[in-house]
Amino acid sequence: LANTIIFATMLLTILGSSGALPAYGRYPTCQVLDVGADMFLIDCGEGAQIQMQQYKIRSNRINHVFISHLHGDHYFGLIGWLNSQSLFKRTKPLHIYAPAKLLAIINLQLEYTLSFIIEFHALQEGQAYTLFENEKYQVFCFPVEHSVPTHGFRFTVKRPNNIINKAAITQYEIPIYYLQKLTMGNDYIKQDGTIIPNHVLTFPKKPDLVYCYTADTLYTESILPYISHCNLLYHEATYTEEHSQLATDRQHSTAKQAATIAKLGMVQQLLIGHYSSKYKNTQQHLAEALTVFEQTTCVHEGYTIEIK
Amino acid sequence: LANTIIFATMLLTILGSSGALPAYGRYPTCQVLDVGADMFLIDCGEGAQIQMQQYKIRSNRINHVFISHLHGDHYFGLIGWLNSQSLFKRTKPLHIYAPAKLLAIINLQLEYTLSFIIEFHALQEGQAYTLFENEKYQVFCFPVEHSVPTHGFRFTVKRPNNIINKAAITQYEIPIYYLQKLTMGNDYIKQDGTIIPNHVLTFPKKPDLVYCYTADTLYTESILPYISHCNLLYHEATYTEEHSQLATDRQHSTAKQAATIAKLGMVQQLLIGHYSSKYKNTQQHLAEALTVFEQTTCVHEGYTIEIK
């Protein structure tokens, strides 16, 4: 148990990097975030279940789905994946966090065929709040600026309060059953009453791991409080500077704008994606983002990154 | 004009060969039938629009869509393709022939965003009848036996009544404007009143081209009247003989049963597909079908065949 807490990581896999229209082999938006004891599905564009097979995602591990908004390129793959989960005879409940209307869309097509319960949580328009939290994770949503109500998400994997100092616990003969209490900050009291202070037996807590996903959005600094100092930020970058007017008109961002948010938010690393179908490749996106923020990566289908 | 009538063909492209679950790179059912002046979409499983790009299908040419039944692997890709047609600013109306409930599914998701009119034609449960017919084509639907109301389709490209004999029309100096009338059986009357009989100026009519698609079905000889003597039959072959009980239970067919229908129907060629996800490859399907009907092909994504 102690080990699984100490080595908590996040593994993000990109299943779709395309904008509204699939193009040049790029699929619509879909990401999977493996947080160890759970797996989160972040948006679910058409073909998601096919991409999950392609990239060996064991999608029956997914218990929480987050849909940012109801443009088709962010949810048209959900109905197919839900249907397949039923064909695989899933029984575990599934939590879906999405705009309210999605429940009607699911029910109209799958109401009588689902093999499992959907716990549906309608996202509150324009609100920033915690969607769920337990001792291991927190998921928080925040509004972004797009042509329909849209939320970004912040995923936090909590680190243990402290990390076990293996040499010290051997030296002081601390029983195994007590290790978890040490990670939570308790001192150890020996049978003779001697107190071994917690800081002698542990190393200091590591900071929580935070991944932020902006979904589709116009450039807006209103999201900075929610994404600042995160380990990894995904920000959409539909256009290059040549088409910055299109970005404004269609309430999307350019790669340079994504990089500006990353810089202002002082994030550690930036991923950009959601490329318009007008671009055959994304070299120009990367070049423009790098002029503003050095730790930028252009994501493509199958890209994975571990946050630790 | 005369040329396009004389050389009328059908070009069928398979975009998905998988059964209910995508597997081993196989996509759910989708086919495109190019009949020259029009293009027909036959079922539309998830990822259809991505496969259309992959196989260079100019899908804005599609004006008629035929959905056999409302199991997801036959229609979950339609909503994405319709949405993309709107993003491409399509204005041409689109005819959709499908079970009645599909209209509600489309309207719930796309009612306010479609850039074009959908002419929706609800398939009449259990009925065999002509869906539409003009001077060039006929499309006919017939019921098959499956767990939900399901139709197969028969597509006919009509051949001209007669084929121009180029040597004869040169010899008799027939004016160009009269050629189409010759194809329709008229004699030619010269200015001096002499009659040149039609059979002198033309070759006999070639038979119509017929493609039949069974959709998902239990083995049933009730379809023989509709498919008999066609040029090309697609019959589902979800299972091999090893799993023939599954075929019965789930109201699907085995490859051998598909071949039996082809043989009894005296069709020219058979295509089989809709393979269960339990099979990594389809060698066994082919081997079993060939024991009954020699002109059998196992289709896979990107397979094309011209009927002429």
Interface residues (C-beta under 8 A of the other chain):
Chain A: A20 L21 P22 A23 G25 Y27 E46 G47 Q49 I50 Q53 Q54 G72 F76 G77 I79 G80 N83 S84 L87 F88 A104 I105 L108 Q109
Chain B: A20 L21 P22 A23 G25 Y27 P28 E46 G47 Q49 I50 Q53 Q54 G72 F76 G77 I79 G80 N83 S84 L87 F88 A104 I105 L108 Q109
